[in-house]
Amino acid sequence: MATLSVPAISGTTSRGAYDPKLQRDRKGRSLLAGNGGSRNRPNVSPKQIHAEADDGRFLIADIASARSVKNIRDNPAVCVSLIDVFLQRGRKLEGVAEIIAPDHPDFAALSAPLLAMTGGSFPIRHVIAVRVERSAPILAPSYTFYPERSEADLRADAYRTYGVRPLGE
Ligand SMILES: Cc1cc2nc3c(=O)[nH]c(=O)nc-3n(C[C@H](O)[C@H](O)[C@H](O)COP(=O)(O)O)c2cc1C
């Protein structure tokens, strides 16, 4: 995934009172759908600092994401969306997250690639380690409705939309 991808942990819900809809969610389906009560609200927030562990787990830095951490502790089922905004495509990952605190024996190894991304500019409070159970592509509708359009066309569109140009042009 390109460095511009920003994963959002979506649908991390605090468990709260028993809710049959939430039981469905915890099996990994429809995580964003049907969480009704105020204590079962889904939560989405962007995370730029992420990496893949040697064992395939998807690692995310908790730098300032207190509610994500709290909700994952309550209910570890998560959905992560990764989007390359210029290519207009990405992946959706569903899985089970573990909060790795600094006193965990693997914290140093798991936080190392994340610290490398920040250059040490931000302290990492926890590592959110997601064991991915399902992964699916995310495509902008342009891929379906205008299949004849090239990657270069899509990039050019995105540059116009965001009012940017690649360095060197
Ligand atoms: C572009 C962008 C990237 C961010 N990257 C991270 C990150 O890697 N880790 C982190 O903990 N917070 C990151 N944040 C900040 C959190 O998204 C923000 O503090 C959010 O309010 C946390 O919400 P939560 O406590 O509900 O999880 C980022 C924010 C933005 C806008």
The ligand as a Gaussian input file, in Angstrom:
#p B3LYP/6-31G(d) Opt

LIG

0 1
 C       -4.251000      11.963000       8.863000
 C       -4.292000      11.519000      10.302000
 C       -3.457000      10.491000      10.700000
 C       -3.477000      10.047000      12.027000
 N       -2.667000       9.017000      12.409000
 C       -2.762000       8.524000      13.671000
 C       -2.003000       7.379000      14.065000
 O       -1.248000       6.785000      13.312000
 N       -2.159000       6.911000      15.339000
 C       -2.985000       7.534000      16.239000
 O       -3.101000       7.057000      17.378000
 N       -3.698000       8.622000      15.894000
 C       -3.624000       9.120000      14.635000
 N       -4.360000      10.195000      14.269000
 C       -5.136000      10.898000      15.309000
 C       -6.423000      10.173000      15.661000
 O       -7.141000       9.827000      14.503000
 C       -7.272000      11.131000      16.544000
 O       -6.580000      11.432000      17.733000
 C       -8.628000      10.559000      16.826000
 O       -9.415000      11.541000      17.439000
 C       -8.569000       9.333000      17.735000
 O       -9.864000       8.878000      17.930000
 P      -10.245000       7.690000      18.916000
 O       -9.723000       8.047000      20.290000
 O      -11.722000       7.659000      18.828000
 O       -9.588000       6.466000      18.345000
 C       -4.353000      10.658000      12.968000
 C       -5.190000      11.688000      12.548000
 C       -5.163000      12.106000      11.236000
 C       -6.107000      13.208000      10.821000

